[in-house]
Amino acid sequence: MFTIKYAADFFTTDNIGNIYVIQNDEMVKYNANGDLLKKYSNKKLGKIFSVDASNALRVLVYYKDFSVLVILDSQLTQNGENITLEIMQLEQSDLACNSFQNGIWLYNRQNAELVRLDENLTKVVNTGNLNRILSTELHPNVLIEYNGYVYLNDPANGILVFDIYGTFYKTISIKGLSAMQFNELEIYYFQNKRMEDYHTKELWTVDLPLPDTSVISARVEKGLYYMQFKDSVSVYSYSPQ
């Protein structure tokens, strides 16, 4: 359909199909037609580590090197002050994502625990040391809240599922992932140059054929493939199974 010429470090999408491409300290937002909408950058905070745009109205940007979170609105304008995790003794947080009612989930490496902050940045959930609780050593790389559950991906162990109170629920035994996304009862993930669709209730997996094998990463939103290449992000239509 169209190609955005941008050598991104990574990219993501939101729940209405907008595209966010990130390179170093800059994030550029495009709509689902490829039109440039907004740009955001904060050179004082260094490189952008992660972006949670699952809620188009509340984009969570994490600057891991400085242990700082920034919340942006749909215009990529900062909403409120910087959130400095060091003040809360959470500076060793490896992962961050949005939570319901304007909360935030963190994975704190120091204590190997999930922590939830409410909209006032008060700690309201603390799982305790997950290495001890689960009798394994975790090295998670993805944290997502979706539809009342919290998903913590650990490549060696699979996708660990918790309820919104931080209670461990189950493990989905898909291993080796570096990214994932959710849509109703399905988990989409890109692995080994292939896009996969895993149904969490029926427990089947479907291959979603990609039109190009040089893809670095990929996402699916509303009937569109979003694919990252070395110097661009391309969007194609597809027919769901």
N, C-alpha and C positions, 0 to 999 in steps of 0.2 A: 504493500500500500504506500508506504513512505519510509524514508531513512533520515535520521538526524545525524549529521556529521559532528561527532563529539567523541573525543578519546577519553571516555569515562573510566574512573577507577572502579566504580560500580554504579548500578542504577536500581530504582525501585518504581513501583506504581501505587496508586491509591485506589480506593473503592469505587471511583467513578471513571477510572481509566486514564487519569493524568500520569505523565511520566516525569520522573525526577532523575536527572543525570548528575553525578557527583565526580568532581575532579579536585583533589587536594582540599582547599578551603572553600570551593565554589559549588553551589547547587543551582541547577537551571531547571525550571519547570516548563513542560510542554503539555498541551492538551492532547486528546486522543486522535486529533487530526494532524498533529505535528506542528501546530502553531506555538511559537514561543510566548509564554505568559509572563514569567517573572524570573529574576535572578536573586540569589542570596549569597552573601559571603561575610565572614567575620574573621579577618586576618589575625586578630589578637588571640584567637583561640586555636589557631593551627589547623591541622588536617581534620576533616570530618571522618569519624570512624564508622558511624552507622546512622541510618535514617529510618524511622518508623512512620510511614505515611498511610498506614491502614485506615486512618481517619483523615479524610481530606481537609477537615476543618481544624485539625490539631496535629501538626507534623512535629515529631520529636527528633531532635538532632543531638547526637552524642559526640562530644570531643573527649575521647578517652585519655589522650595525653595530658589533659588538664583536669580530668574528672569533672567536666562541666556539661550540663544538659541545657538545651535551649528549646523553647516551644515556639513554633511559628503558626500563624493563621493561614488561611487559604491563599492569601496574597504574599506569603513568605515574609510577613512582617512579624518581628519578635513580639511575643505576648508575655509581658512580665519580665522580671529580672532573670539573669543567669542563675541556674540552680547548681550550686557548688557542692559536690558530694563530700568533699573533704570536711566540711563543717559538720556533716552528719556521721563522720567516721566511716564513710562508704566509698572512699577514694579508690579502693581496689576492686571496684565493680567492673567486670568485663563486658557485661551485656545490659541493655536497657530497652524497654518497650512501653508503649501506652497501655493503660488499664482503664477499666470502666469508671465512670464518674470522675474523669480527669485525674485518675491516679497514674502511678508509674510502677512498673516492676523492674527490679534490678537483680542480677546475679552477682553476688559478692564473692570473689575468689578467696579472700582471706579466711572466711568462715565457711566456704562452700555452701552458701545458703541463698535462697530466694527471699527477697525483701520487697514488700509492697508499701509504697508511700501513697497517702490519700491526697486530695486536692490541696491540702494545707501543708503538704510535705511532712506529715507525721507518719512514723512507722506504725502500720496497723497489722501487718502480717510478717512473720519471721519463721521460716521453716525449720531452723536449726540446721546443723551440719548434715548435708545430704550424703556426703561420703560415708558417714557412720550409719545414717538411717538406711541407706540402700546397699551398704556393704560393698561399695565399689568406689573407685577414684574417678571423679568426673572432670572432663575438660570440654565444657559446652561451648558451642559457637553460634547458636541461634536461640532467641527468646521471643515468644509471641503469645499474646493473649487473644483468644478467639472464641466467641460464642459460649462464654462461661467457663472456659478452661484455659490453663496456662501450659504452653508447650515449650519444653527445654530440650533442645537437640544436643545430644552428645554423640559424635561420630562413631565412637567405639561401642556404645551401648544402645543406641537408638533414640527415639523420641520419647522423653519422659513427660507424662501427662499429670497435671495437678489440678485440683479445683481452685476456685478463686480465694479460698481460705488457706491455700498452700498445702493442703493434704494430698499426698501422693496417691494417684489413682491407678495408673497402669503404665506399661511401656509398649510403644508401637515399634516392632522390631525391624525398622528400616534403618540400615546403618550406612555410615560413610557420607552423610549429607553435609553440604556446606550452606545450603539455603532451602527454604520451603515456604509455601503459602497455602492458605485455606480458602475453601469455597463450599459452604454448607457442609456436607458429609465427606468432602473430598480433600485430599492433600496433593498439591502439585509440587513436583520437585525435579530439578535438572541434575542429571548424573550421567557420567560417561557419555557426554555429547548427546544425551537423549532426554526428552521430557516425559515424565511419568505421571499418571493420574491414579492415586491410591484411594479406594473407597473404604472409609473407616468402619462402615457397618457391614457391608457385604464382603469386605476383605479381598477384593480383587484389584489387580493392577492392570492398567491399559497404557500401552505406548502411544504417545502423541507424536506423530512424525514431524520432524522439523525440516524445513525446506533447504537448509544449509548445514553442513557438518562442521563449519569453522566457528560455530557459536561458542562464546565464552560463558554466558549465562543466559537464562531465559525465564520469563514469567508468562502467566495467562490471565487475562482480564476480559470479561464480557465479550467473548467470541474473537479475541485478538491474541496473537502471539507477540510478545515483546522480546526481542533478541539482541543481546549485546555482542558486538564484534570488537576487534582491536581498535578501530577508529570510528565506530558509529553504533547507533542503536536503531534497529529496523523493526517495523510493525507490519504484521501480516494478518489476514483473516484466516480462520480455520473452522472446520466443522467438528464440533464435539461429538464424542462417541455416544 
